[in-house]
Every structure is written in C-alpha cells, then in structure tokens.
Amino acid sequence: MTRIALVSEIDLTFLEAPFRRALPDAVLATWPDQAAEQAEVAVCWQPPPGALATMPKLRLIHSIAAGVDNILSDPALPPLPLCRIVDPMLARAMAEFVLWGTLYFHRQFDLVIRDGREGRWHRYEQHAAADIRVGILGLGAIGISAAELLVTAGYQVTGWSRTPKQVVGVTVHAGDDELDAFLSGADILICLLPLTLSTIGILNAERLGRLRKGAALILCSRGDHLVVDDLVTLVRAGHLRGAILDVFDKEPLPADHPLWREPGILVTPHMGGMAKPRVIADQVAENIRRLQAGEALCNRVDPTRGY
Ligand SMILES: NC(=O)c1ccc[n+]([C@@H]2O[C@H](COP(=O)([O-])OP(=O)(O)OC[C@H]3O[C@@H](n4cnc5c(N)ncnc54)[C@H](OP(=O)(O)O)[C@@H]3O)[C@@H](O)[C@H]2O)c1
C-alpha cells in the first residue's frame, strides 16, 4: 500500500479520481492534511516551499507537468528522485499551438485583426511558408514535436539546444556560442526551453535585439524566460513586430495588467498544452511500480541541470 500526497498551492482535486483508478490500493491525501505527512510519493505542481521537507517517509517527488522549475525552486527540497510527465499528446497540443502562432504572424492575422478594429480593408502581400524562418529555442520532447509539425507545414525551421541533435529538416545550433547565429536567422522565435538558472531572463533586450527587424516572438515555456519591459520597448520602437505570450511570471495575469492592452502583444492563458489527468495518474503509477521493483524511473529530472 503506497501513501501518496497531492502537494500544491492550487487545487489538485481533479486528480483524485484518476489516481484512485490507476492506484486502487494507494492511500491518497492532500497537503496540508495531517495524513500527507506519511506520504512516500508527493505529486506536485507549485508545492509550497518547505512542504515536502515535512514528509519524512518521502521516496519520490513527481511533477504533474513537463516543467519542474516550480519544484526545484523550493530551498528545502529533499534530495530525492524527481520525475516529470512526458506525454506525446501534450507535445502535439503544444506543437499545434506553435503552428497556430506561426500562422498568426506569417499570414498577418495580427495586422488584419488590428485593421478590422478600425474598419480598414487591406490585403497584405502574401509570403510562402518556405520563405519564413522559424527558430525554436529548446529541442526537447515538445520542441522537437513543434519543429516536426512546422517542417511538415513547409517552414524553414532552425532549433537551438544545449547539446547537438539531429532532427530531419531542421538546422540545429547548439550551445551558447551558437545562440547569436541562431537568433539572427529567425523571423519568428519560439521559446520552448525549461526554466533553469541558465535560461532565466534569456529573452532580454540584448538577445531579442539580435532578432532581425520585424521578427516576432511566441513564448510558451515560462514567464521568467522573458524580460517583459525589454520586449515592450523593442515592440514600441518597431524593432519587433509583436509577440504571443502564453506564460507569465505571475499567473493568472491580473485583469488590470497592461500587457492585455499593449499593441502588438497577444495574451493567451497558459493554454499551450496540458497532460490529461488520466495520463498523469498512469505515469505516476508506473513510476511507483518501478520504485517498488527497484527499476529505473521514467522521465527522471537531473536537478543539477535543472530539467
Ligand atoms: N505553455 C504550456 O502550456 C506548457 C506546457 C508544457 C510545458 N511547457 C514548458 O515547456 C518546457 C519544455 O518542455 P520539454 O518537455 O520539451 O523539455 P525537455 O524535454 O527537458 O527539453 C528541454 C530542451 O531545452 C534545451 N535546453 C535546456 N537548457 C538549455 C540551455 N541552457 N541552452 C540550450 N538549450 C537548453 C535542452 O537541450 P538538450 O536536449 O541538449 O538537453 C532540450 O532540448 C517545460 O519546461 C515547460 O516550462 C509549457
């Protein structure tokens, strides 16, 4: 019998039924209930800092998402195995979001929607997908899925990762030394990096300034990758055309936040992709089985790398 605790600053009750189905013999508690202190497995999204350190029997910490930045940021995080969700359907959903965002700028919906508000009928010159260069920061489970869909749609796709990789139809740059060359070759920049000490604030004035004039940004990784004021300054100055922002340093973005009304910026509510509760429960259940059998865990995070 495994004791599992749902540990989060947000309500995770939507996971209770799928976990009961996937692990009918487990005992499920929700932090901060006292029963959570006995948990061997913590299932987390934004765990309150220090909460996991109050569970002396813990053997495994599992994210319910692809990202683990909101777990690794806990200064009292116990040194235990940490796993995340890797889901092809989530990656596909993110790829669709990215394809839509690419079409939004490529087919100039940003300009047409703006014109429509002023009753202005204007047809812009059309460009072929093959003439649009899309650059993807991060070629992991999600970045590769997005790159493949964009290649299929006919775009010129480049990618940037920490280590070199081969993706059919994609020109890959690797490492800090190749970041500037990568940036200068993108008409549309898409960020799909994990949030780590190396990538926090990576989209700042210096990096965004290396994009060619008229380039656009699609941010669907984490809000803290972006220095928002630097983006707004570059858009207002006409260096960048605009941005789609799906993630923010504080979510939900408050209704009175100026980004909602900033010309050229489109806000979406962290809707890029999410694993289905059933998938989350099944992947955690499989890792609990592996933990108990002494087998290697799936989708384990390297805490020193941060992803
Ligand atoms: N908006 C949404 O709804 C939503 C949904 C799910 C996920 N996300 C975000 O998407 C992120 C990416 O997810 P994933 O599953 O694709 O991650 P992943 O599989 O861990 O891939 C991360 C990629 O980023 C690269 N990378 C990491 N640090 C780097 C650095 N310092 N320099 C260059 N490249 C670096 C890695 O390079 P290597 O391959 O060389 O290691 C890898 O290619 C998540 O962390 C999460 O924040 C957002």
The ligand as an SDF file (V2000), in Angstrom:
LIG
                    3D

 48 52  0  0  0  0  0  0  0  0999 V2000
    2.6340   26.6960  -22.1450 N   0  0  0  0  0  0  0  0  0  0  0  0
    2.3210   25.4740  -21.7620 C   0  0  0  0  0  0  0  0  0  0  0  0
    1.1320   25.1370  -21.6800 O   0  0  0  0  0  0  0  0  0  0  0  0
    3.4080   24.4700  -21.4400 C   0  0  0  0  0  0  0  0  0  0  0  0
    3.0630   23.1070  -21.3700 C   0  0  0  0  0  0  0  0  0  0  0  0
    4.0830   22.1620  -21.1380 C   0  0  0  0  0  0  0  0  0  0  0  0
    5.4090   22.5660  -20.9970 C   0  0  0  0  0  0  0  0  0  0  0  0
    5.7140   23.9000  -21.0560 N   0  0  0  0  0  0  0  0  0  0  0  0
    7.1330   24.3350  -20.9280 C   0  0  0  0  0  0  0  0  0  0  0  0
    7.9030   23.7260  -21.9490 O   0  0  0  0  0  0  0  0  0  0  0  0
    9.1980   23.4210  -21.4090 C   0  0  0  0  0  0  0  0  0  0  0  0
    9.9330   22.4270  -22.2960 C   0  0  0  0  0  0  0  0  0  0  0  0
    9.3910   21.1310  -22.1190 O   0  0  0  0  0  0  0  0  0  0  0  0
   10.0810   19.8240  -22.7390 P   0  0  0  0  0  0  0  0  0  0  0  0
    9.3280   18.6450  -22.2310 O   0  0  0  0  0  0  0  0  0  0  0  0
   10.2620   19.9680  -24.2040 O   0  0  0  0  0  0  0  0  0  0  0  0
   11.5320   19.9200  -22.0560 O   0  0  0  0  0  0  0  0  0  0  0  0
   12.7940   18.9510  -22.2820 P   0  0  0  0  0  0  0  0  0  0  0  0
   12.3880   17.6930  -22.9710 O   0  0  0  0  0  0  0  0  0  0  0  0
   13.5010   18.8730  -20.9910 O   0  0  0  0  0  0  0  0  0  0  0  0
   13.7030   19.7670  -23.3430 O   0  0  0  0  0  0  0  0  0  0  0  0
   14.3910   20.9050  -22.9920 C   0  0  0  0  0  0  0  0  0  0  0  0
   15.2060   21.3890  -24.1830 C   0  0  0  0  0  0  0  0  0  0  0  0
   15.8120   22.6470  -23.8640 O   0  0  0  0  0  0  0  0  0  0  0  0
   17.2160   22.5490  -24.0970 C   0  0  0  0  0  0  0  0  0  0  0  0
   17.9390   23.3640  -23.1200 N   0  0  0  0  0  0  0  0  0  0  0  0
   17.8280   23.3640  -21.7640 C   0  0  0  0  0  0  0  0  0  0  0  0
   18.6960   24.2340  -21.2230 N   0  0  0  0  0  0  0  0  0  0  0  0
   19.3730   24.7840  -22.2600 C   0  0  0  0  0  0  0  0  0  0  0  0
   20.4110   25.7420  -22.3480 C   0  0  0  0  0  0  0  0  0  0  0  0
   20.9550   26.3090  -21.2500 N   0  0  0  0  0  0  0  0  0  0  0  0
   20.8770   26.0680  -23.5780 N   0  0  0  0  0  0  0  0  0  0  0  0
   20.3600   25.4960  -24.6700 C   0  0  0  0  0  0  0  0  0  0  0  0
   19.3720   24.5830  -24.6680 N   0  0  0  0  0  0  0  0  0  0  0  0
   18.8790   24.2280  -23.4580 C   0  0  0  0  0  0  0  0  0  0  0  0
   17.5510   21.0860  -23.9210 C   0  0  0  0  0  0  0  0  0  0  0  0
   18.7700   20.8160  -24.5930 O   0  0  0  0  0  0  0  0  0  0  0  0
   19.4010   19.3110  -24.6150 P   0  0  0  0  0  0  0  0  0  0  0  0
   18.4180   18.4990  -25.4300 O   0  0  0  0  0  0  0  0  0  0  0  0
   20.6910   19.4680  -25.2960 O   0  0  0  0  0  0  0  0  0  0  0  0
   19.4800   18.8530  -23.1880 O   0  0  0  0  0  0  0  0  0  0  0  0
   16.3300   20.4240  -24.5550 C   0  0  0  0  0  0  0  0  0  0  0  0
   16.4800   20.3740  -25.9520 O   0  0  0  0  0  0  0  0  0  0  0  0
    8.8610   22.9370  -19.9930 C   0  0  0  0  0  0  0  0  0  0  0  0
    9.9780   23.0150  -19.1450 O   0  0  0  0  0  0  0  0  0  0  0  0
    7.7570   23.9040  -19.5990 C   0  0  0  0  0  0  0  0  0  0  0  0
    8.3250   25.0340  -18.9780 O   0  0  0  0  0  0  0  0  0  0  0  0
    4.7350   24.8530  -21.2610 C   0  0  0  0  0  0  0  0  0  0  0  0
  1  2  1  0
  2  3  2  0
  2  4  1  0
  4  5  1  0
  4 48  2  0
  5  6  2  0
  6  7  1  0
  7  8  2  0
  8  9  1  0
  8 48  1  0
  9 10  1  0
  9 46  1  0
 10 11  1  0
 11 12  1  0
 11 44  1  0
 12 13  1  0
 13 14  1  0
 14 15  2  0
 14 16  1  0
 14 17  1  0
 17 18  1  0
 18 19  2  0
 18 20  1  0
 18 21  1  0
 21 22  1  0
 22 23  1  0
 23 24  1  0
 23 42  1  0
 24 25  1  0
 25 26  1  0
 25 36  1  0
 26 27  1  0
 26 35  1  0
 27 28  2  0
 28 29  1  0
 29 30  1  0
 29 35  2  0
 30 31  1  0
 30 32  2  0
 32 33  1  0
 33 34  2  0
 34 35  1  0
 36 37  1  0
 36 42  1  0
 37 38  1  0
 38 39  2  0
 38 40  1  0
 38 41  1  0
 42 43  1  0
 44 45  1  0
 44 46  1  0
 46 47  1  0
M  CHG  2   8   1  16  -1
M  END
$$$$
